[in-house]
Amino acid sequence: MLKRKPEDGSAPRPRQKPGSACEECRRRKLRCDRERPQCKVCAESGVECHITTYRPPRGPKPGHIKDLESRVGKAYQALTALEKCFQAQQNQDICLPETSLTQSPLLDRISANNSPQISSDMRNGDCDMLISPLSLSTGLPPSPESFAACHPMGMSNAMQEELNRLYFDRVHMFAPMLHQRQYHSRAHQAATCTSRSCLQYAMWTLAAASSSQFQHISDSLYRVARQKLETLPETGVGADIEEIQTWILLTIYEVTQGNYTRSWISAGRAFRLTQLKRLFDIDGPKPILSCSDTMGQNEWARTEEKRRTFWMAYLLDRFLSIQADLPLTFTEQVISTRLPASEECFQTSRFVTTGLLSEEIARTDQNSLPVFTECILLVTIWGRSLSHKQLSSVENIYGDTLADAWVRHQWLHDTLLQRIRLLSNEFPLGNQYIDPMVIFINIVAQAAIIYQYSIIESMPYETADHGTTILISKTQALTAAQHIIDLTKSLAQLSSSKAHPFTAIPLYIAAELCMVQSGLDYGCALELHNIQEGLRSPQTCGNAAQSFLQMLRVDQVPTMGNIVPDPIWHDSGSLYSPWES
């Protein structure tokens, strides 16, 4: 293609300043501004700006390919001997999988005369991604020991970079705790800092689980992360923030795998470390410092990371407690940590002052808030409803008057409806706006309506107004269940990697209501069927819904033989906004 010359006949202006890019920008694949003595990226990351003028010639060194062929040939001989050993063990009635070494993709590239065909990855010396021989022979994922032994960090640099990219593309939107630029600047210190190494493996675990390419190693990465966590000293208040973040990410992974018992144990570690580090009190005793005083951009971003880590632990506490009907861990009245800033301000280290939880949740005027903050506010109202349910049960046992319970319930219900109204104005759903987080928080809002009805339904009422309130609440709950079905259908049209890992919890709440009402209303039976389809759909819940489907006890639901399955779970369709009249 011919380059267009300027009309005045002058030489074309170069696209960028002359000179070589620095090593840090090359490593992170960023455009270097070539400023001296330090470029902008290195200045913000706090690393030395180093330039290497000499570049070695590309391609393998002389004799490198022959050396690789010799090494692969020796590996083939070793694998053959290992296969004979396993066959001998099988003859002794030791049970092993039927997968043979000769069926592995690695040996498919090796000819019978030990003259291997070297792939392009091998020619460049990138042999770190090969799985251990034991995993090839058994067909099982490698053990943490054999997996970590392949590379100082357990995998090749190329795989690490790809998993980092997958994490910030697919996982970060649901767990926005990490400052991306600061994470990359600290990544090279992971080899000398165990807590940062733990965090990396937890990130890679969720990233691998969200990718069909790396899904087979997610469990191995998870086991390495837990193994590394066990080596950390129990310092309590002196624990690194990365240790708390690791426990949070591992809890999310366990939820996605449907292991709710283990997720509760892991979450408990995260909650106690959060309390010991007093992350609930970050903005309490001291006033907020302005960025121009003593708090620089990097320090503010690090403090914001701590805030976001606390709020992620807070969300975990609410979701898991609601799912298991257990008391909350974090007491709302003692929280003095400010709500998280917007994602743009966080990633660009732009100092902003946000409100406190009690201030924002009491607002009645329209105020633009990030999706992460809206999720916190909605889950807070849902958590208050859980505490209200538990307190009402205790009051009923002691024979206290129920007047306070009804007043408390009406206040919670009005607060929830007000929040939903503000949410619908800020994030209207429609065909042109499909954000998985916006869909999820709308599902949470509708599930909270259903949850409040499940509370009021079991409360004895003393006046006619109480009976009218129950009927109105029931109508709202059934409407909310239909809205959840519509929202779930919208979510099913997206990639499975974009579904929030906790989507199964509000769907289960809606399914419980429909299951109770299905014997009385055929429409509820149809709604239950559609919600179950949503729970089974890999695009919405994945493995996290299996235990919920078992608890629903489908065999007791009225027959659905005359119900035609909704094609939305297989074909695309138009979106439906629950805020349309």
C-alpha positions in Angstrom: 0.0 0.0 0.0 1.4 3.4 -1.0 1.9 5.9 1.9 0.1 9.2 1.5 2.5 12.1 1.4 1.6 15.5 2.9 0.2 18.0 0.5 3.0 20.5 1.2 5.6 18.1 0.0 7.3 17.7 3.4 8.5 14.4 4.7 5.8 12.3 6.4 5.7 12.6 10.2 6.7 9.5 12.0 4.0 7.6 13.9 6.0 7.6 17.1 9.2 9.1 18.6 12.4 7.5 17.4 14.2 5.0 19.6 13.6 1.7 21.2 10.8 0.9 23.6 11.7 0.2 27.2 11.8 -3.4 28.6 8.8 -2.8 30.9 6.6 -1.7 28.0 7.8 -4.6 25.8 7.0 -7.1 28.6 3.5 -5.7 29.1 2.9 -5.1 25.4 2.1 -1.4 25.8 3.0 1.6 23.6 6.0 3.3 25.1 6.2 7.1 24.8 10.0 6.9 24.8 10.4 9.8 27.3 13.7 10.0 29.0 14.9 9.3 31.6 11.7 7.5 32.4 8.6 6.8 30.3 5.1 7.4 31.7 4.3 3.7 32.2 7.4 3.1 34.3 6.9 6.3 36.3 3.4 5.2 37.2 4.4 1.6 38.0 7.4 2.7 40.0 9.9 0.5 38.1 13.2 1.3 36.5 12.9 2.3 32.9 15.6 0.2 31.1 16.3 0.1 27.4 18.2 -2.7 25.7 19.7 -1.4 22.4 21.1 -4.8 21.3 18.6 -7.4 20.2 19.9 -11.0 19.6 18.8 -12.5 16.3 15.5 -14.3 16.2 15.1 -18.0 15.8 16.7 -21.0 17.4 20.4 -21.1 18.0 22.5 -23.5 15.9 22.1 -27.1 17.1 19.1 -26.2 19.2 16.6 -28.2 17.1 18.8 -31.3 17.1 19.1 -30.9 20.9 15.4 -30.8 21.2 14.9 -33.8 19.0 17.4 -35.7 21.2 15.6 -34.7 24.4 12.1 -35.6 23.0 13.5 -39.0 21.8 14.8 -39.7 25.3 11.4 -38.6 26.7 9.7 -41.0 24.4 11.8 -43.8 25.6 11.1 -42.9 29.2 7.3 -42.7 28.5 7.4 -46.1 26.8 9.1 -47.7 29.8 6.6 -46.0 32.1 3.7 -47.4 30.1 5.2 -50.9 30.3 5.4 -50.4 34.1 1.7 -49.4 34.2 0.7 -52.3 32.1 2.5 -54.6 34.5 0.6 -53.0 37.4 -2.7 -53.6 35.6 -1.8 -57.2 35.2 -1.5 -57.3 39.0 -5.1 -56.1 39.3 -4.2 -52.5 40.1 -7.0 -50.4 38.8 -6.0 -47.6 36.4 -7.9 -45.8 33.7 -7.9 -47.4 30.3 -6.3 -44.4 28.6 -3.0 -45.4 27.1 0.1 -43.3 26.6 0.0 -44.0 22.9 -3.3 -42.2 22.8 -1.9 -38.9 24.1 -1.6 -35.9 21.7 2.1 -35.6 22.5 3.0 -39.1 21.3 0.9 -38.6 18.2 3.6 -36.3 17.0 6.4 -38.8 17.6 7.2 -41.3 14.9 7.9 -44.9 15.5 11.6 -44.6 14.7 12.0 -42.0 17.5 12.4 -39.2 15.0 10.0 -36.6 16.4 8.4 -33.8 14.5 9.2 -30.6 16.3 6.3 -28.1 16.6 6.7 -24.4 16.3 6.4 -24.0 20.1 9.2 -26.6 20.7 11.4 -24.8 18.1 11.2 -21.6 20.2 12.1 -23.5 23.3 8.6 -23.3 24.9 8.4 -26.7 26.3 7.0 -25.6 29.7 3.4 -26.3 28.8 3.8 -30.0 28.5 1.8 -31.9 31.1 3.5 -34.4 33.3 3.9 -38.1 32.1 1.7 -39.3 34.9 -1.3 -37.2 33.8 -0.8 -38.5 30.2 -0.9 -42.1 31.4 -3.8 -41.8 33.7 -5.9 -39.3 31.8 -6.2 -37.3 35.1 -5.2 -33.7 35.8 -1.6 -33.4 37.1 -1.0 -33.2 40.8 0.1 -29.9 42.3 3.6 -31.2 42.8 4.1 -32.4 39.2 2.2 -29.4 37.8 4.4 -26.9 39.7 7.6 -28.8 38.9 7.1 -28.0 35.1 8.0 -24.4 35.6 9.0 -22.1 38.5 5.5 -20.7 38.4 3.8 -23.9 37.2 3.5 -23.0 33.5 5.0 -21.1 30.7 5.2 -17.3 30.5 2.9 -17.3 27.5 0.3 -19.3 29.4 0.6 -16.9 32.4 0.0 -13.9 30.2 -3.0 -15.5 28.6 -4.5 -16.4 31.9 -3.9 -12.9 33.2 -5.7 -11.5 30.2 -8.6 -14.0 30.6 -9.0 -13.0 34.3 -9.3 -9.3 33.6 -11.5 -9.9 30.6 -13.9 -12.4 32.2 -13.6 -12.6 35.9 -12.7 -9.1 37.0 -16.2 -7.7 36.3 -17.6 -10.0 39.0 -14.7 -9.5 41.5 -13.3 -6.1 40.8 -10.7 -6.0 43.5 -7.4 -5.7 41.6 -5.8 -2.6 40.1 -4.6 -4.0 36.8 -1.5 -1.8 36.3 -0.3 -2.3 39.9 -0.9 -6.0 39.6 1.3 -6.3 36.5 4.0 -4.2 38.2 4.0 -6.5 41.2 3.7 -9.8 39.2 7.5 -10.2 38.9 7.7 -10.2 42.7 5.4 -13.2 43.1 8.3 -15.6 43.1 9.7 -14.1 46.2 6.3 -13.3 47.9 4.2 -16.4 48.7 0.9 -14.4 49.3 1.2 -12.9 45.8 2.0 -16.2 44.3 -1.2 -17.6 46.0 -3.2 -14.7 44.5 -1.9 -15.4 41.0 -2.8 -19.1 41.2 -6.3 -18.2 42.5 -6.7 -15.7 39.6 -5.5 -18.3 37.1 -7.9 -20.9 38.6 -11.0 -18.7 37.8 -9.5 -17.6 34.5 -8.9 -21.3 33.4 -12.4 -22.2 34.6 -13.9 -19.5 32.3 -12.0 -20.8 29.3 -12.7 -24.0 27.3 -9.0 -24.0 26.3 -7.7 -24.1 29.9 -10.6 -25.6 31.8 -8.9 -29.0 32.2 -6.2 -27.4 34.4 -8.4 -25.3 36.6 -8.6 -27.9 39.4 -4.9 -28.4 39.4 -4.3 -24.6 39.7 -6.9 -24.6 42.5 -5.0 -27.3 44.4 -1.7 -25.5 44.0 -3.3 -22.2 45.3 -4.7 -24.0 48.4 -1.4 -25.8 49.0 0.5 -22.5 48.9 -2.0 -20.9 51.3 -1.3 -23.6 53.9 2.4 -22.6 53.9 1.6 -19.0 54.8 2.3 -18.1 58.5 -0.8 -17.4 60.6 0.0 -13.8 61.3 -3.6 -12.6 61.7 -3.6 -8.8 61.8 -0.3 -8.9 59.8 -1.7 -10.9 56.9 -1.2 -9.5 53.4 -4.2 -8.2 51.5 -3.3 -10.7 48.8 -4.1 -13.6 51.2 -7.6 -12.3 51.8 -8.1 -11.8 48.1 -6.9 -15.4 47.4 -9.5 -16.8 49.9 -12.2 -14.8 48.3 -11.4 -16.0 44.7 -11.1 -19.6 45.9 -14.5 -19.3 47.5 -16.0 -18.0 44.2 -14.4 -21.0 42.4 -15.9 -23.4 45.0 -19.3 -21.9 44.5 -19.1 -22.3 40.7 -18.2 -26.0 41.3 -21.3 -26.5 43.5 -19.2 -27.2 46.6 -21.1 -24.9 49.0 -19.8 -26.6 52.2 -16.2 -26.0 51.3 -17.0 -22.5 50.1 -18.4 -21.7 53.5 -15.2 -22.8 55.2 -13.0 -20.8 52.7 -15.2 -17.8 53.1 -14.9 -18.0 56.9 -11.1 -17.7 56.5 -11.6 -14.6 54.3 -14.1 -13.1 56.8 -11.9 -13.5 59.8 -8.8 -12.2 58.1 -10.9 -9.2 56.9 -12.0 -8.5 60.5 -8.4 -8.9 61.8 -7.1 -6.4 59.2 -10.1 -4.1 60.2 -11.0 -3.6 56.5 -14.5 -2.7 57.7 -13.0 0.4 59.3 -10.7 1.8 56.6 -12.2 5.3 56.6 -13.3 5.4 60.3 -10.9 7.0 62.7 -9.0 9.2 60.3 -10.4 11.8 57.8 -10.2 11.2 54.1 -6.9 12.6 52.8 -6.9 14.6 49.5 -4.7 13.3 46.7 -2.8 16.6 46.8 -1.8 16.2 50.4 -0.1 13.1 51.6 -1.8 10.4 49.6 -0.3 9.8 46.1 -2.1 8.1 43.3 -0.5 4.7 43.9 -1.3 4.8 47.6 -4.9 5.8 46.9 -5.3 2.9 44.4 -3.8 0.5 47.0 -6.3 1.8 49.6 -9.1 1.4 47.1 -8.0 -2.2 46.6 -8.5 -2.8 50.3 -12.0 -1.2 50.2 -13.0 -3.4 47.3 -11.6 -6.4 49.0 -13.8 -5.7 52.0 -16.9 -5.2 49.9 -16.3 -8.5 48.0 -16.0 -10.3 51.3 -19.2 -8.4 52.4 -21.0 -9.7 49.2 -19.8 -13.2 49.9 -21.1 -13.0 53.4 -24.6 -11.9 52.3 -25.0 -14.3 49.4 -23.8 -17.4 51.3 -25.8 -16.5 54.4 -29.0 -16.0 52.4 -28.4 -19.3 50.6 -27.9 -21.3 53.8 -30.3 -19.2 56.0 -27.5 -18.5 58.5 -26.7 -15.3 60.5 -24.6 -12.6 58.9 -20.9 -12.2 59.8 -20.3 -8.5 59.1 -22.5 -6.2 61.2 -23.7 -3.3 59.1 -23.7 -0.8 62.0 -19.9 -0.9 62.5 -18.9 -0.5 58.8 -17.1 2.8 58.2 -15.4 1.8 54.9 -16.6 4.0 52.1 -18.3 2.4 49.0 -16.1 1.6 46.0 -15.3 4.2 43.4 -16.1 3.7 39.8 -14.1 1.3 37.8 -12.7 4.1 35.6 -11.5 6.1 38.6 -10.0 3.0 40.2 -8.0 1.8 37.2 -6.8 5.3 36.3 -5.9 6.0 40.0 -8.1 9.1 40.0 -8.9 10.2 43.5 -12.6 10.5 44.4 -14.5 10.5 47.6 -17.5 8.1 47.8 -20.3 7.9 50.2 -20.9 5.5 53.1 -23.3 2.6 53.0 -25.8 4.1 55.4 -25.8 7.4 53.4 -26.3 5.9 50.0 -29.0 3.4 50.9 -31.1 6.1 52.5 -31.0 8.4 49.5 -34.3 8.9 47.6 -33.0 11.1 44.8 -31.4 9.8 41.6 -27.7 9.4 42.0 -25.4 7.7 39.4 -23.6 4.8 41.1 -21.4 2.1 39.7 -22.9 -1.4 39.1 -20.6 -2.8 41.8 -22.1 -0.3 44.3 -25.6 -1.0 43.2 -25.0 -4.7 43.8 -23.8 -3.9 47.3 -26.9 -1.8 48.1 -29.3 -4.4 46.9 -27.6 -7.3 48.7 -27.6 -5.1 51.8 -31.4 -4.8 51.7 -31.6 -8.5 51.1 -29.3 -9.1 54.1 -31.5 -6.9 56.2 -34.5 -9.0 55.2 -32.6 -12.1 56.3 -31.9 -10.5 59.7 -35.5 -9.4 59.9 -36.7 -13.0 59.3 -34.4 -14.4 62.0 -35.4 -11.7 64.5 -39.1 -12.3 63.8 -38.7 -16.0 64.5 -37.0 -15.3 67.8 -39.7 -12.7 68.8 -42.4 -15.3 67.9 -40.7 -17.9 70.2 -40.7 -15.5 73.1 -44.3 -14.4 72.5 -43.4 -10.7 71.7 -45.9 -8.6 69.9 -45.7 -8.7 66.1 -46.5 -5.1 65.6 -42.9 -4.2 65.4 -42.2 -7.0 62.9 -44.9 -5.7 60.6 -43.6 -2.1 60.8 -40.0 -3.4 60.2 -41.2 -5.4 57.2 -43.0 -2.5 55.6 -40.0 -0.3 56.0 -37.7 -2.9 54.3 -40.2 -3.4 51.5 -40.5 0.3 50.8 -36.7 0.6 50.8 -36.4 -2.2 48.3 -39.0 -0.8 45.9 -37.4 2.6 46.1 -34.0 1.1 45.2 -35.5 -0.8 42.3 -37.1 2.4 41.0 -33.7 4.2 41.1 -32.0 1.2 39.5 -34.5 1.1 36.6 -33.9 4.7 35.9 -30.1 4.3 36.0 -29.7 1.0 34.1 -32.8 0.5 31.8 -32.8 -2.9 30.1 -33.3 -3.1 26.4 -32.1 -4.6 23.2 -29.2 -2.1 22.8 -27.8 -2.6 26.3 -26.7 -6.0 27.4 -24.4 -6.0 30.4 -24.3 -9.3 32.4 -23.7 -7.4 35.7 -26.8 -5.2 35.1 -28.8 -8.3 34.3 -27.5 -10.0 37.5 -28.4 -7.1 39.8 -31.9 -6.9 38.3 -32.2 -10.6 39.0 -31.1 -10.0 42.6 -33.6 -7.2 43.0 -36.5 -9.4 41.9 -35.3 -12.3 44.1 -35.3 -10.0 47.1 -39.0 -9.2 46.5 -39.7 -12.9 46.4 -37.6 -13.4 49.6 -39.6 -10.7 51.4 -42.8 -12.4 50.5 -41.6 -15.8 51.9 -41.0 -14.0 55.2 -44.4 -12.3 55.4 -46.3 -15.4 54.3 -45.3 -17.2 57.5 -46.0 -14.3 59.8 -49.3 -14.4 61.7 -51.4 -11.3 61.0 -53.7 -9.5 63.4 -55.6 -7.0 61.2 -57.3 -7.0 57.8 -54.6 -4.6 56.6 -52.0 -7.3 57.3 -54.0 -9.8 55.1 -54.2 -7.3 52.3 -50.4 -6.7 52.5 -49.8 -10.4 52.2 -52.0 -10.7 49.0 -50.2 -7.7 47.5 -46.8 -9.1 48.3 -47.8 -12.4 46.8 -48.8 -10.8 43.5 -45.5 -8.8 43.5 -43.5 -12.0 44.1 -45.2 -13.9 41.3 -44.6 -11.0 38.9 -40.9 -10.9 40.1 -40.6 -14.6 39.3 -41.7 -14.0 35.8 -39.3 -11.1 35.5 -36.4 -13.4 36.6 -37.4 -15.9 33.9 -37.2 -13.1 31.3 -33.9 -11.8 32.6 -32.4 -15.3 32.7 -33.4 -15.9 29.1 -31.5 -12.7 28.2 -28.5 -14.0 30.1 -28.7 -17.4 28.3 -28.1 -15.6 25.0 -24.6 -14.5 26.3 -21.5 -16.5 26.6 -21.3 -18.8 29.7 -18.1 -17.0 30.8 -20.2 -13.8 31.3 -22.7 -15.2 33.8 -22.2 -14.1 37.4 -21.0 -17.0 39.6 -23.8 -16.4 42.1 -26.7 -16.4 39.5 -27.9 -19.8 40.8 -28.8 -18.4 44.3 -31.5 -15.9 43.3 -32.8 -18.4 40.7 -33.2 -21.0 43.5 -35.1 -18.5 45.6 -37.5 -17.9 42.8 -37.8 -21.7 42.1 -38.8 -22.3 45.7 -41.7 -19.9 45.5 -42.9 -21.4 42.2 -42.6 -24.9 43.6 -44.8 -24.0 46.6 -47.4 -22.4 44.4 -47.3 -24.8 41.5 -49.9 -27.1 43.0 -52.4 -24.2 43.1 -51.6 -22.4 39.9 -50.7 -23.9 36.5 -48.9 -20.7 35.6 -46.5 -21.2 38.6 -45.8 -24.7 37.4 -44.8 -23.3 34.0 -42.6 -20.7 35.7 -41.0 -23.4 37.8 -40.3 -25.4 34.7 -38.6 -22.3 33.0 -36.5 -21.5 36.1 -35.3 -25.1 36.2 -34.3 -24.8 32.6 -32.4 -21.7 33.5 -30.6 -23.6 36.3 -29.7 -26.4 34.0 -28.4 -24.0 31.3 -24.6 -23.8 31.2 -24.8 -20.2 30.0 -26.4 -19.1 33.3 -25.3 -21.3 36.2 -22.9 -24.1 35.1 -22.1 -26.6 37.8 -23.2 -24.3 40.6 -26.9 -25.2 40.2 -26.7 -29.0 40.6 -27.2 -29.0 44.3 -30.1 -26.6 44.0 -31.7 -28.8 41.4 -31.5 -31.7 43.8 -33.0 -29.7 46.7 -35.9 -28.7 44.5 -36.9 -32.4 44.3 -38.3 -32.2 40.8 -40.1 -35.5 41.4 -42.6 -33.9 43.6 -43.5 -31.1 41.1 -46.8 -31.6 39.2 -46.5 -33.2 35.8 -45.3 -31.0 33.1 -46.1 -33.3 30.2 -48.4 -30.8 28.4 -45.9 -27.9 28.7 -43.9 -27.1 25.6 -40.3 -26.2 26.3 -39.4 -22.6 25.7 -37.2 -22.3 22.7 -35.3 -19.4 24.3 -32.9 -21.8 25.9 -31.8 -23.0 22.5 -32.5 -20.1 20.1 -32.0 -16.4 20.4 -34.9 -14.1 21.0 -35.8 -10.5 21.9 -35.1 -9.1 25.3 -37.8 -8.2 27.7 -37.5 -5.3 30.1 -39.2 -6.0 33.5 -39.7 -2.3 34.0 -42.0 -2.0 31.0 -45.7 -1.7 32.0 
